[in-house]
Amino acid sequence: MSAAVQMCGVLLLAGVLHSFGVVAFAACLIPPIIWIVSQKQSAGPIDPKGRAVLITGCDMGFGHLLAKQLDQLGFRVFAGCLFPDGQGAQSLKKECSSELNILKLDVTLDEDVEKAKAFVEANLPAKGLWGLVSNAGISSWGEVEWKNIQDYQREADVNLWGSIRIAIAFIALLQQSKGRFIFMSSISAYIHSGGCSSYSITKCGIETFSDCLRIEMKKFGIKVSIIEPGNYTFATNILQVKTTEEVWNKLKDSLKSIYGREYIQLCIDSLHETINTSSRNPVDVTDTIVEALISPSPKIRYLVATLVERAIIFMCVHFPTWFTDVVFSYSKGQRKRNKLVASQINH
């Protein structure tokens, strides 16, 4: 290192110490030091042989692909499917080894969860249940006053309460193996824009629940990780976009006079544009889940997002709320929709 570079480093350090003080500077060093000390050296990744993983939501999307990957790695896979006789479940049976087991599993039903638990307990390999991947999820779109409370309950029953229900049921088995909880969240836990309230609520809940569970499970040696995918709507087919007529027919007459068909059509066009720009490889996400399962030191959070998505998250987390409100409320598409509503009201 040249003398000039060393001098710049000394001056920079001196500037920091002068600006913030020695105590404040030392305090900033505490978190990274604790993190470095806490990292344990390991010979390599966890060996899948003799270990089982339960995955919810394997009919399609991330869960379906992950079941195949874990089967190929040598895990015994318990693939929870809403439709065990459906196309997704049958393709898993056909393409995977005999170590993969299809379970009928609706995470909103206590009976299904109890039956799944009994089956898993009776068919565990030597090293027990190593991982629980809570992947089952649904998504819908619509402005708040277009929805009813049942719409919110339906989404929460699967995404949030379903994840909690399955976690409670399998805690004891993971305690025995000192295994892993993996929860599927989303960048929607950070980005709260119009039309996404029912989905964002559930993902915020998953983040909070996972953080609390991680602290509680630490004494048992259980690791808890959160996966935060960006826009993979096209790959997962999680969002079923309704037609203009379907949305229109559900609206109350009082709302029809406010919004109008053109407003709804613009919203649907925007949704299709979002879906069409999300043609990304879902393996990015499933590879990340595999890492969380087999890494000797898994991360607490795995953000699988583009640079643009990361920038938006940074804005939402660190910028003043009024600023993000301006960005979301006055984007090109939203401005046009706002004008339509204003013209409808003025009429």
N, C-alpha and C positions, 0 to 999 in steps of 0.2 A: 504494500500500500504506500503510495507516494506521500511525501510530507504535506503536500497541499491538501490531499484528501483527508489526512489525519487532522490537520488544522481545522478544516471545515466541520469535521465531526465534533471536535472539541468546542468550536464556536456554537454549533447547533445545540449541543448539550448545555452549554453555559446559558444560551438564550432560553431554553426550556426551564432550567432551574431558576433563572432570574424572573421569568414570567409567572411560573406556577408555584415556585418554592420547592425546596428539597423534599418536604413531607409529602406534598401532592404528587411529585414525580415518583417517589418511592411507592406511594399507594398505587399508582398506575402499573407498577411492575409486579404487584402481588398476584393478580389473576393469571398472567402468563406463567409465572414461576410455579404456582400451584398446579396449573395444567401440565407443565412439563414434568414435574415430580410425580404426578398421579399416573402418568402413562407407564404401563408395564411392558417390558420387553417380552416378545413371544417368538417361538420357533416358527410359527406360520399360521395359516388360517385354520379354522375349526374343521375337523374331519366329519363329513356328513354321514359316514357309515355308522349304522346303529342308532341314528337320531331321526326323529320325526318332526314334521312341520304341518300345522293345520292352517289352511288358507280359506278365508271366506270370499264369496263372490267369484267363483271360478267358471261361471257359465260363459264369460267372455272377458275381453279387456285385459287389464294387468293380471288379474287373478288366474285367468286361463293360461296366459303365457308363462307366468311364474311357476305354475304347477308343472308344466313341461320342463322348464329349466331345472327345478329342484329335483325332479325325478331323474333327469340325466346326470345330475351331480351325485346321486346316490342316496338322497334323503328318502325316507318313507313319507309319502305325501298323503295327507287327508284333505281332499279337495271338496270344500263345501259348495254345493250348487243349489240354486233355488229350484231348478228343474232337472232332477237327476236322470230323467229320460229324454231330455232335450238334446239338441244338436251339439251344444258345447260340451256337455258331460260325456256324450257318446264318443266324440272325437278324442277326448282325453283317454277314455278306455281303450280306444283303438290304437292310439299312437304312443301310449306310455307303457311302462313296465308293470308287472304284477304288484310292485311295491306302491303303486298309486291306488288309493281307495276313494271312490265317489261317495259323498255323504249328502243326503237330503238335508239342507240347512237353510232355513229362513231365520235370519238373525233377529227378527221381530217376535218370534214365537218361543216361549220358554220350553215348550214340549220338544221342539226341534233341537234346541241347544242341549237339553238334558239327554236326548237320545244320541246326539253326536258325541257328547262327553263319554257316555257309557261305551260306545263303539270304539272310541279312541283309547280309552283305558284298557279295553279288552284286547287291543291289537297293537300295543306299543312295542317298539323294538327294545333292545337291551339298554340303551342309554336314555330312553324315555322321550318325552315331548320336549324338543329343543326350542321350537319357535311357534308363535301364534301371529299370523299376519292378518290383521283386521282390514280387509280390503273392500268388502261389500259396500256399495254406495249407489245412490241415485241422485239425479239433479233435475231441476226444473228452472224455468225462467219466467219472469213476469213481474210487473210492478206491484207494489204492496196492495193497493186497493183492487187489483184484479184477482187477488187470491182470497181464499178463506182460511180459517184456522186449521181445517183438515189438511190443506195443502202443506202447511208448515209442519203439522204433526207427522204426516206421512214421510216427509224427508228426514225429520229428526229421528223417527222410529228406526230407520235403517242406518243412517250415517252416524248418529250419535248414540242413542240408547242401544242400538244393536251392537255397536262396538263395546260399550260398557257391559252389556249383558254377557257377551262372549268372553270378555276379559275376566269378569268375576268368576265365571264357571270354570275357567282353566288356570286360575292363579296357583292352586295347590300343585298341579302337575308341573308347572314351570318352576315352582320353588324346589321341587325334588331334583330337577336337572340343572338348576341355576341358568335357565335359558333366556330367551329373548321375546319381548313384545315388540311388534312392528305395527304402527298405526298409520293409515293412509290419510294424510291431510291434503292441503292444496295451497297454492298461492292466494286463493280466495280467503284464506284466514287473515291475510294482510291487506288485500286489495278489495275494498268495499265500494263497489260501484252500483249504479241503479240496475234493477232487474234481477239482482243476484242475492237478495236478502236471505231467502230460505236456505240456500246452499252455504253461504258465508257463515251464517249463524252456527250451522253444524260443524264446520271446520274450525271455527274459533273454539267451540266446545271441545273438540278432539284435542286441540293443542293444550288447553287448560287441563283436561283430564290426564293426558299423557305426562305433563309436567308433574302433577301431583303424584301419579302412580310411580313415576321414576324415582322420586324421593323416597316413597314408602317401600319400594322393592329393593332399594340399594342394600339394605341389611340382609337380604336373602341372596345377594349376588346376581340378581336378575337385571339385565340391561333393557332399557326402553328407548326405542328410536322412533322418530317421526319422519315420514317421507312427504315432501312437499312438491308435487309435480306442478309444472306450468300448464300451458294449454295443450292438452292431449285429447281434446274432445273427439276429433275424427278417429283417432286410434282406438279409443275406448267405447265409442258410441253411447256414452253415458247420458247425453242430452238429446232427448227426442223433441225436435222442434215442431210445434203445432202449426197448422195452416192459419191464414188470416181468418177464415170462416170459423174455425174451431175456437179461436180466442174471442172473436166477435160474439159468437152465440152464447158464450159463457158470461159475458159482461152484462151487468144490470143496465137497464135503459138509461138511468141517470149518468152512467159512465160512458155510454155510447155517445151521448150528446156532448161530452167533454173531449173525448179522444178522437173518435172518427176512424174509419177504416184505413185511411192513408197513414195515420200515425202508427197503427198496428203493423201495417205492411212495412213501413220503414224499420221498425224494431226487428221484424223477422228477417228482413234483408240484411240487417246488421249482424244478426245471429249467424246466418248462413256464411257471411263474410268471415266471421270469427272462426267458424268451424273449418272453412276451406283453407284458412291460413294456419291450421294446426296440424298439418300433415307431417308429423314427426314420428320417429321410430320409438315405439313403446318399450323396446329393449333398454333404452336409456334408463327408464324407471325400474324395470325388473332387475337389471344388473345392479342397480343401487340397493334394491331390497336384498339381493343375494349377498352383497357386501356387508349389509347390516347384520345378516344372519351368520356369516362365517368369519368376519373380522374379529381378531382377538380384542380390539378396542374400537367398537362401533361408535359412530358419532351420535349425538343426541338428535340432531336435525340434519336431514339431507335435502337440500334445495336443488331440484332438477329443473332448471329454468334457463331461458335464453338471457342474453345480456340486457335486452330491452326489458324483459320481465323483472330482472333483478333491479334495474334502475327504477322501475315503477314502484317496486316494493320498498326500496330505499326512500323514495319520495313519500310513500304512505306512512312509513314508520317514523321518519325523522323530520319531515317538513311540517309546518303548521297546518292544522286541519283546514283552515280557510283556503289555503293554497291548493290542496288536493280537491276541495270542493269546486274551486274555480276550474281546475283542469278537467274534472269529470263532467261538470255541468255545462261547460261552454266549449266542448269539443265540437267539431263540425257537424256530426250527425245529431248530437243532442240539441244543438242550437236550432237546427231545422225542425226537430220534433217540438221544441219549446214554442216556436213560432206557430206551428199548427194548432197546438192547444190554445194559445192566446187568441188565434183567429176564431176557433170554435166557440170560446167563451164570449168573445165580443159579439158574435152573432146571436 
